[in-house]
Structure formats: structure tokens, C-alpha cells
Amino acid sequence: MYPEFDARKLEGVGFPGILLLPAAMVHEPAMTAAPSPWRFCVAPMMDWTDRHCRVFHRMLSARALLYTEMVTTGALIHGDRARFLAHDPVEHPVALQLGGSDAQELAACARFGADAGYAEINLNVGCPSDRVQSGRFGACLMAEPQLVADCLAAMKAAVAIPVTVKCRIGIDGDDPHVRLRQFVEIVSQAKPDAFIIHARKAILKGLSPKENREVPPLDYALVHAIRRENPHLPIIINGGIHTLEDAALQLTHVDGVMLGRAAYQTPAILCVVDALLFGEGDPVQPEDGLARFMPYVARKLEEGVPLAAMTRHILGLFSGRPGARLFRRYLAENAYKRGAGLNVLEDALSLLSSRHALLEMADAS
Ligand SMILES: Cc1cc2nc3c(=O)[nH]c(=O)nc-3n(C[C@H](O)[C@H](O)[C@H](O)COP(=O)(O)O)c2cc1C
């Protein structure tokens, strides 16, 4: 179990959106005896959680479970498989998310993922985009729980690592209380290792993917009820969790939390995950996390990766601190320039402690 959390560790550490919590709130809920591998996850996000982003996130938290962007079975079977599966060993633990609905293809792709070293394979049953619907996968599979069960069973038979599913609470005109219960009952027969539930419906016609992450209301209570009704199933909750305080509250109901936009846009949240949610070590200072990321950036620059491809993921690191806007703007304006090197990142960092940063703070107040 987790050692008593020492709130004094956070004294004087200015992390935005992170409140000090009573020790009782940061403990594993009584329902599980061992730490869940899904206790804190960073969501799969297309175009955001690429390999550079995941290395950066890993420099901030050793314990967060990271997910790749969704990769379709078609891409892995017919495309440049090595490129789609490429990742850095330092990212671990990292899960590969697959999109597809053909059981045999998913089984083959799960094997590719396991052979490439991923720690888990996750099936996407939550994405509402038109492109995904026309391929008959993503959120529209909420209406085909038996097919999802068959896919997961085939994937589980193919690999020895955990196989999980990420779903919604329903689609379109569904009553989520009926749909989600039916989905979990049928799909759990395939014995997935965990359900990650984005606690809102997907509206397949009429809302964009972005709107589908904001407009349908969140129903956390339903996900908590599913957890109570299925005490043997690891349930991870996702959607609208903005702070570690929200996350710790959720952990009193479910086995794990998955943060998407908040983790990406304010990555300093990750700096306190190990200390606060796992009782491990002291919070990482954002500057120290960035310093650890630098050798990776230097190595990738030598391999020809443009600086901006890496720095675009760190723009929000100092959000809420003096100089954060200067840091962000300097990187956004300079990192994409031809030949931009590590010095651009160092110069951006120096702005944090500059006179300009103090002026920025004075302007804001
Ligand atoms: C830019 C972006 C891309 C996303 N791509 C995926 C994806 O590839 N697979 C997936 O299951 N969900 C994807 N999502 C949804 C997130 O995983 C998550 O379910 C959603 O953002 C709700 O969590 P949040 O409120 O913590 O952001 C994406 C979200 C965003 C913002």
C-alpha cells in the first residue's frame, strides 16, 4: 500500500491547480489490496501523445501509465509498421492503443505491439470521428458489445500482456444506464484486464470530435456505480478531470484515473503524481524535468528531428508562473526556425527568471 503522504513535501512548490489534500484522500480505495497499474494514466491523444511527448511526460513522472495515439490495424498491417510502433525504452510503462474491429487483425496487431515491447494493448471504443465510423470502429462499437468481446478475446489469446478497452457510456439516443451496463456485462466475458470509461456519451451524428469531448454531460456517478456493481473489474475513469485534487477524489471510487487535456496542457500536474498519488519521492521541479528531457532533445536533433516537433509538447509546462507566457511565445516563435537548436530552449528557459517575467507578472496583477 501507499506510505502516508507528507503534505509538507509540497510546501513552497507552486504547482498550478494542485491543492494539498488530507492524507486519507490520497490512499488507494479500500476495495483493492495491491496498487493498480492504472492508478494514474495519461490518455491516448491523436497528434498529441506522440513519442516525443511521452518521453517528456516520463521525465515528469515515473509512475504514470502512458498511452500512444490510436494506431489502426490497417496502418500496422499494410503501412510502415516499424515507424508506427517505434518508441523509446525510457517511455515505459507505455500502452499501445489500437483502432479496429476485425478480431483476427486486432489479434495480429496486438502481437506486433507485444513483440515491440509495449506493456499493454488497448482497444479504442470511444473515438467518434466520421473517418473512424466509416471504418466501423471507435465509439460506434458501443452498439456491438458482442463484436467487442470477440475482438478482446482474440487479442487476449494472442498476447500475454494486459488487454484493455477504452469506451464511452453510450452513444446517440442510448440511455447510458442501460447501454453501459449491457456493454460491460457482455464485454467482461472476454476478461479484459481493465475498462477505461470516458464518462460521457458520444454523439455520432452532428457533433465534431472536439464537441464530443465537451458537450455531452459527464456522468461520473454511473461509472462509480459500475465499479460498485463489478468489484472484480478494474475501472478507470476519464473525462473532465482537471486537477490532482479531482483525481484523488475519483480514486476513492474507482481504481484509476485517466487525464487527457489537463495532463497535456498543464504538464506540471505530472510533476506531483508520484509523490501525491503513489507516495514516492518528492515532487519533481518542472525545471528539473525539463533538464532531464534535454539530452533526449539533443540526441533527436542530431538525428534530424526538428526542435519544434519536441518543444510543442512543453509549451504549458510553466503555466501559471511568472514568465510562462514569455517562455511559451519564445518557443512558439523560434523553435520552428530552420536549424533551431538546444540554445533556443535554453534561451526560453532563461526568460522565466528574467526582469521581463516580473513585468509580465505585474501586468497580470
Ligand atoms: C487532441 C486529442 C486527441 C485524442 N485522440 C484520442 C485517441 O487517439 N484515442 C482515444 O481513445 N481518445 C482520444 N482522445 C480522447 C482522450 O483520450 C480523452 O478520452 C478525452 O480527451 C477526455 O479526457 P479529458 O477530459 O481528460 O481530456 C483525444 C483527445 C484529444 C484532446
The ligand as a Gaussian input file, in Angstrom:
#p B3LYP/6-31G(d) Opt

LIG

0 1
 C       -6.285000      16.033000     -29.356000
 C       -6.994000      14.808000     -28.826000
 C       -6.831000      13.593000     -29.457000
 C       -7.446000      12.442000     -28.963000
 N       -7.179000      11.217000     -29.553000
 C       -7.665000      10.078000     -28.979000
 C       -7.266000       8.798000     -29.434000
 O       -6.428000       8.646000     -30.336000
 N       -7.796000       7.714000     -28.814000
 C       -8.709000       7.824000     -27.778000
 O       -9.156000       6.813000     -27.244000
 N       -9.084000       9.023000     -27.337000
 C       -8.571000      10.146000     -27.884000
 N       -8.883000      11.364000     -27.357000
 C       -9.799000      11.434000     -26.190000
 C       -8.987000      11.382000     -24.892000
 O       -8.276000      10.174000     -24.775000
 C       -9.919000      11.532000     -23.675000
 O      -10.819000      10.461000     -23.655000
 C      -10.707000      12.851000     -23.718000
 O       -9.891000      13.954000     -24.060000
 C      -11.403000      13.104000     -22.365000
 O      -10.447000      13.219000     -21.341000
 P      -10.002000      14.671000     -20.764000
 O      -11.264000      15.398000     -20.417000
 O       -9.150000      14.350000     -19.580000
 O       -9.268000      15.373000     -21.869000
 C       -8.286000      12.521000     -27.835000
 C       -8.446000      13.756000     -27.189000
 C       -7.797000      14.898000     -27.672000
 C       -7.956000      16.217000     -26.933000

